[in-house]
């Protein structure tokens, strides 16, 4: 929604919500003052700007995604597409499914290896309120535009060189690294 006073002024943040998330989020986000765009998202559950994506997990799903490794395959995809990634874990602790050491190890991996933020909320309403404030801050305060479709970050020079060398017949990642090291 835009109003024209000496140019366009964004009055309400737009939040993209993955269509697989509960429709209750649409109502909650709208009640806080957001516009909602419900669609199938390639990565993340909520998009708050072109830079910030939010992945929501219930406590049980978070624990399951640690056990089956799904969390650690999702994180690289999120961090390759968005500068800032927030993982929201919603609900109370489910004691006993995962050991404390495994849980703390997972927290450390999420934050230190992948650079994602990890935040805990008590319920859907608290999650929606937090997502709304992320979008409001990103779009209205920082003026970061909204981008619905994921866009990969640009490759570094060395990554681009390796990608080009890997297109040669019978050259995989290991051989490409050796060739680049040898030939420069």
C-alpha positions in Angstrom: 0.0 0.0 0.0 1.5 3.3 -1.0 0.6 7.0 -0.6 2.0 9.8 -2.8 3.3 12.8 -0.9 6.3 14.1 -2.7 6.9 10.6 -4.0 5.9 7.1 -2.9 5.9 6.4 0.8 5.5 2.9 2.1 3.1 2.9 5.0 2.8 -0.8 5.8 5.4 -3.5 5.5 4.8 -6.3 3.0 5.5 -9.8 4.3 5.7 -12.8 2.1 4.3 -15.9 3.9 4.9 -19.4 2.6 1.6 -21.0 1.6 2.5 -24.0 3.7 2.3 -21.9 6.9 -0.9 -21.6 8.8 -3.4 -19.0 7.5 -3.6 -17.8 11.1 -0.3 -16.0 10.4 -2.1 -13.8 7.7 -4.6 -12.7 10.3 -2.0 -12.1 12.9 0.3 -10.1 10.6 -2.5 -8.0 9.3 -3.7 -7.3 12.8 -0.2 -5.8 13.6 -0.4 -3.7 10.4 1.3 -5.6 7.7 0.2 -6.5 4.1 0.6 -10.2 3.4 1.5 -11.9 0.2 0.8 -15.6 0.5 2.7 -17.8 -1.9 5.0 -20.8 -2.2 8.5 -19.6 -1.2 11.6 -21.4 -2.5 13.4 -20.8 0.7 12.2 -19.6 4.2 8.8 -19.3 5.7 8.6 -15.5 5.8 10.4 -12.9 3.8 10.8 -9.5 5.5 12.9 -7.7 2.9 15.4 -8.4 0.1 18.0 -9.1 2.8 16.2 -10.8 5.6 14.5 -14.2 5.6 12.9 -16.0 8.5 12.6 -19.8 8.9 10.0 -20.9 11.5 10.1 -24.2 13.3 7.9 -25.5 16.0 9.9 -26.9 18.9 9.1 -30.5 17.8 10.0 -29.8 14.2 13.3 -28.1 15.2 14.2 -31.2 17.3 13.3 -33.5 14.4 15.2 -31.4 11.9 18.3 -31.7 14.0 17.9 -35.5 14.3 17.3 -36.1 10.6 19.8 -33.4 9.5 17.3 -31.4 7.5 18.1 -28.2 9.4 21.7 -28.3 8.3 20.8 -28.8 4.6 18.3 -25.9 4.8 20.7 -23.4 6.3 23.2 -23.2 3.4 20.3 -22.6 1.0 19.0 -19.8 3.2 22.3 -18.1 3.8 23.3 -18.3 0.1 20.1 -16.4 -0.8 19.8 -13.9 2.0 22.3 -11.7 3.8 20.5 -12.2 7.2 18.7 -15.3 8.2 16.7 -15.8 11.4 15.6 -19.1 12.7 12.6 -18.9 15.0 11.9 -21.8 17.3 8.4 -21.7 18.5 7.0 -23.4 21.6 8.2 -24.8 24.8 11.1 -27.2 25.2 10.4 -30.9 24.6 12.6 -32.5 27.2 14.1 -35.9 26.4 14.0 -36.0 22.6 17.5 -34.6 22.2 20.3 -34.4 24.7 21.3 -31.0 26.0 24.8 -31.4 24.4 23.2 -32.2 21.0 20.9 -29.2 21.3 23.7 -26.8 22.3 25.9 -28.2 19.5 23.0 -27.5 17.0 22.7 -23.9 18.4 26.4 -23.4 18.0 26.3 -24.7 14.4 23.4 -22.6 13.4 25.0 -19.4 14.7 28.7 -19.8 14.3 28.9 -22.0 11.2 26.0 -20.5 9.3 25.8 -17.0 10.7 22.1 -17.3 11.4 20.3 -15.8 14.3 18.4 -18.1 16.6 15.4 -16.8 18.5 12.8 -18.6 20.7 9.1 -17.6 20.9 6.3 -19.0 23.0 3.6 -19.2 20.4 2.3 -18.2 16.9 1.3 -14.8 18.0 4.7 -14.0 19.4 6.3 -15.3 16.2 4.0 -13.2 14.0 4.7 -10.1 16.1 8.4 -10.6 15.8 8.2 -11.2 12.0 6.1 -8.0 11.7 8.7 -6.0 13.5 11.5 -7.4 11.4 9.7 -6.4 8.2 8.8 -3.0 9.6 12.4 -2.3 10.6 13.8 -3.6 7.3 11.3 -1.9 4.9 10.2 1.3 6.7 13.2 2.2 8.8 16.1 0.9 6.7 14.3 1.2 3.3 15.4 -2.2 2.2 13.0 -3.3 -0.6 11.0 -6.4 -0.6 12.0 -9.2 -3.0 9.8 -12.3 -3.2 12.0 -14.6 -5.3 15.3 -15.9 -3.9 18.4 -14.5 -5.6 21.7 -16.1 -5.0 24.6 -13.9 -3.9 27.3 -13.3 -6.4 30.1 -15.8 -6.6 33.6 -14.7 -5.5 36.3 -14.7 -8.2 37.8 -18.0 -7.1 34.3 -19.6 -7.0 33.6 -18.3 -10.5 36.9 -19.7 -11.8 36.2 -23.1 -10.2 32.7 -23.1 -11.7 34.1 -22.5 -15.1 36.8 -25.1 -14.8 34.2 -27.7 -13.6 32.3 -27.3 -16.9 35.2 -29.0 -18.7 34.6 -32.7 -19.5 35.5 -35.1 -16.7 36.4 -32.3 -14.3 34.8 -32.4 -10.8 35.3 -30.1 -7.8 38.5 -31.8 -6.6 40.2 -31.8 -10.0 39.1 -28.2 -10.6 40.8 -27.1 -7.4 44.0 -28.9 -8.3 44.0 -27.4 -11.8 43.5 -23.9 -10.4 46.1 -24.4 -7.8 48.6 -25.6 -10.4 47.9 -23.2 -13.2 46.7 -20.2 -11.2 
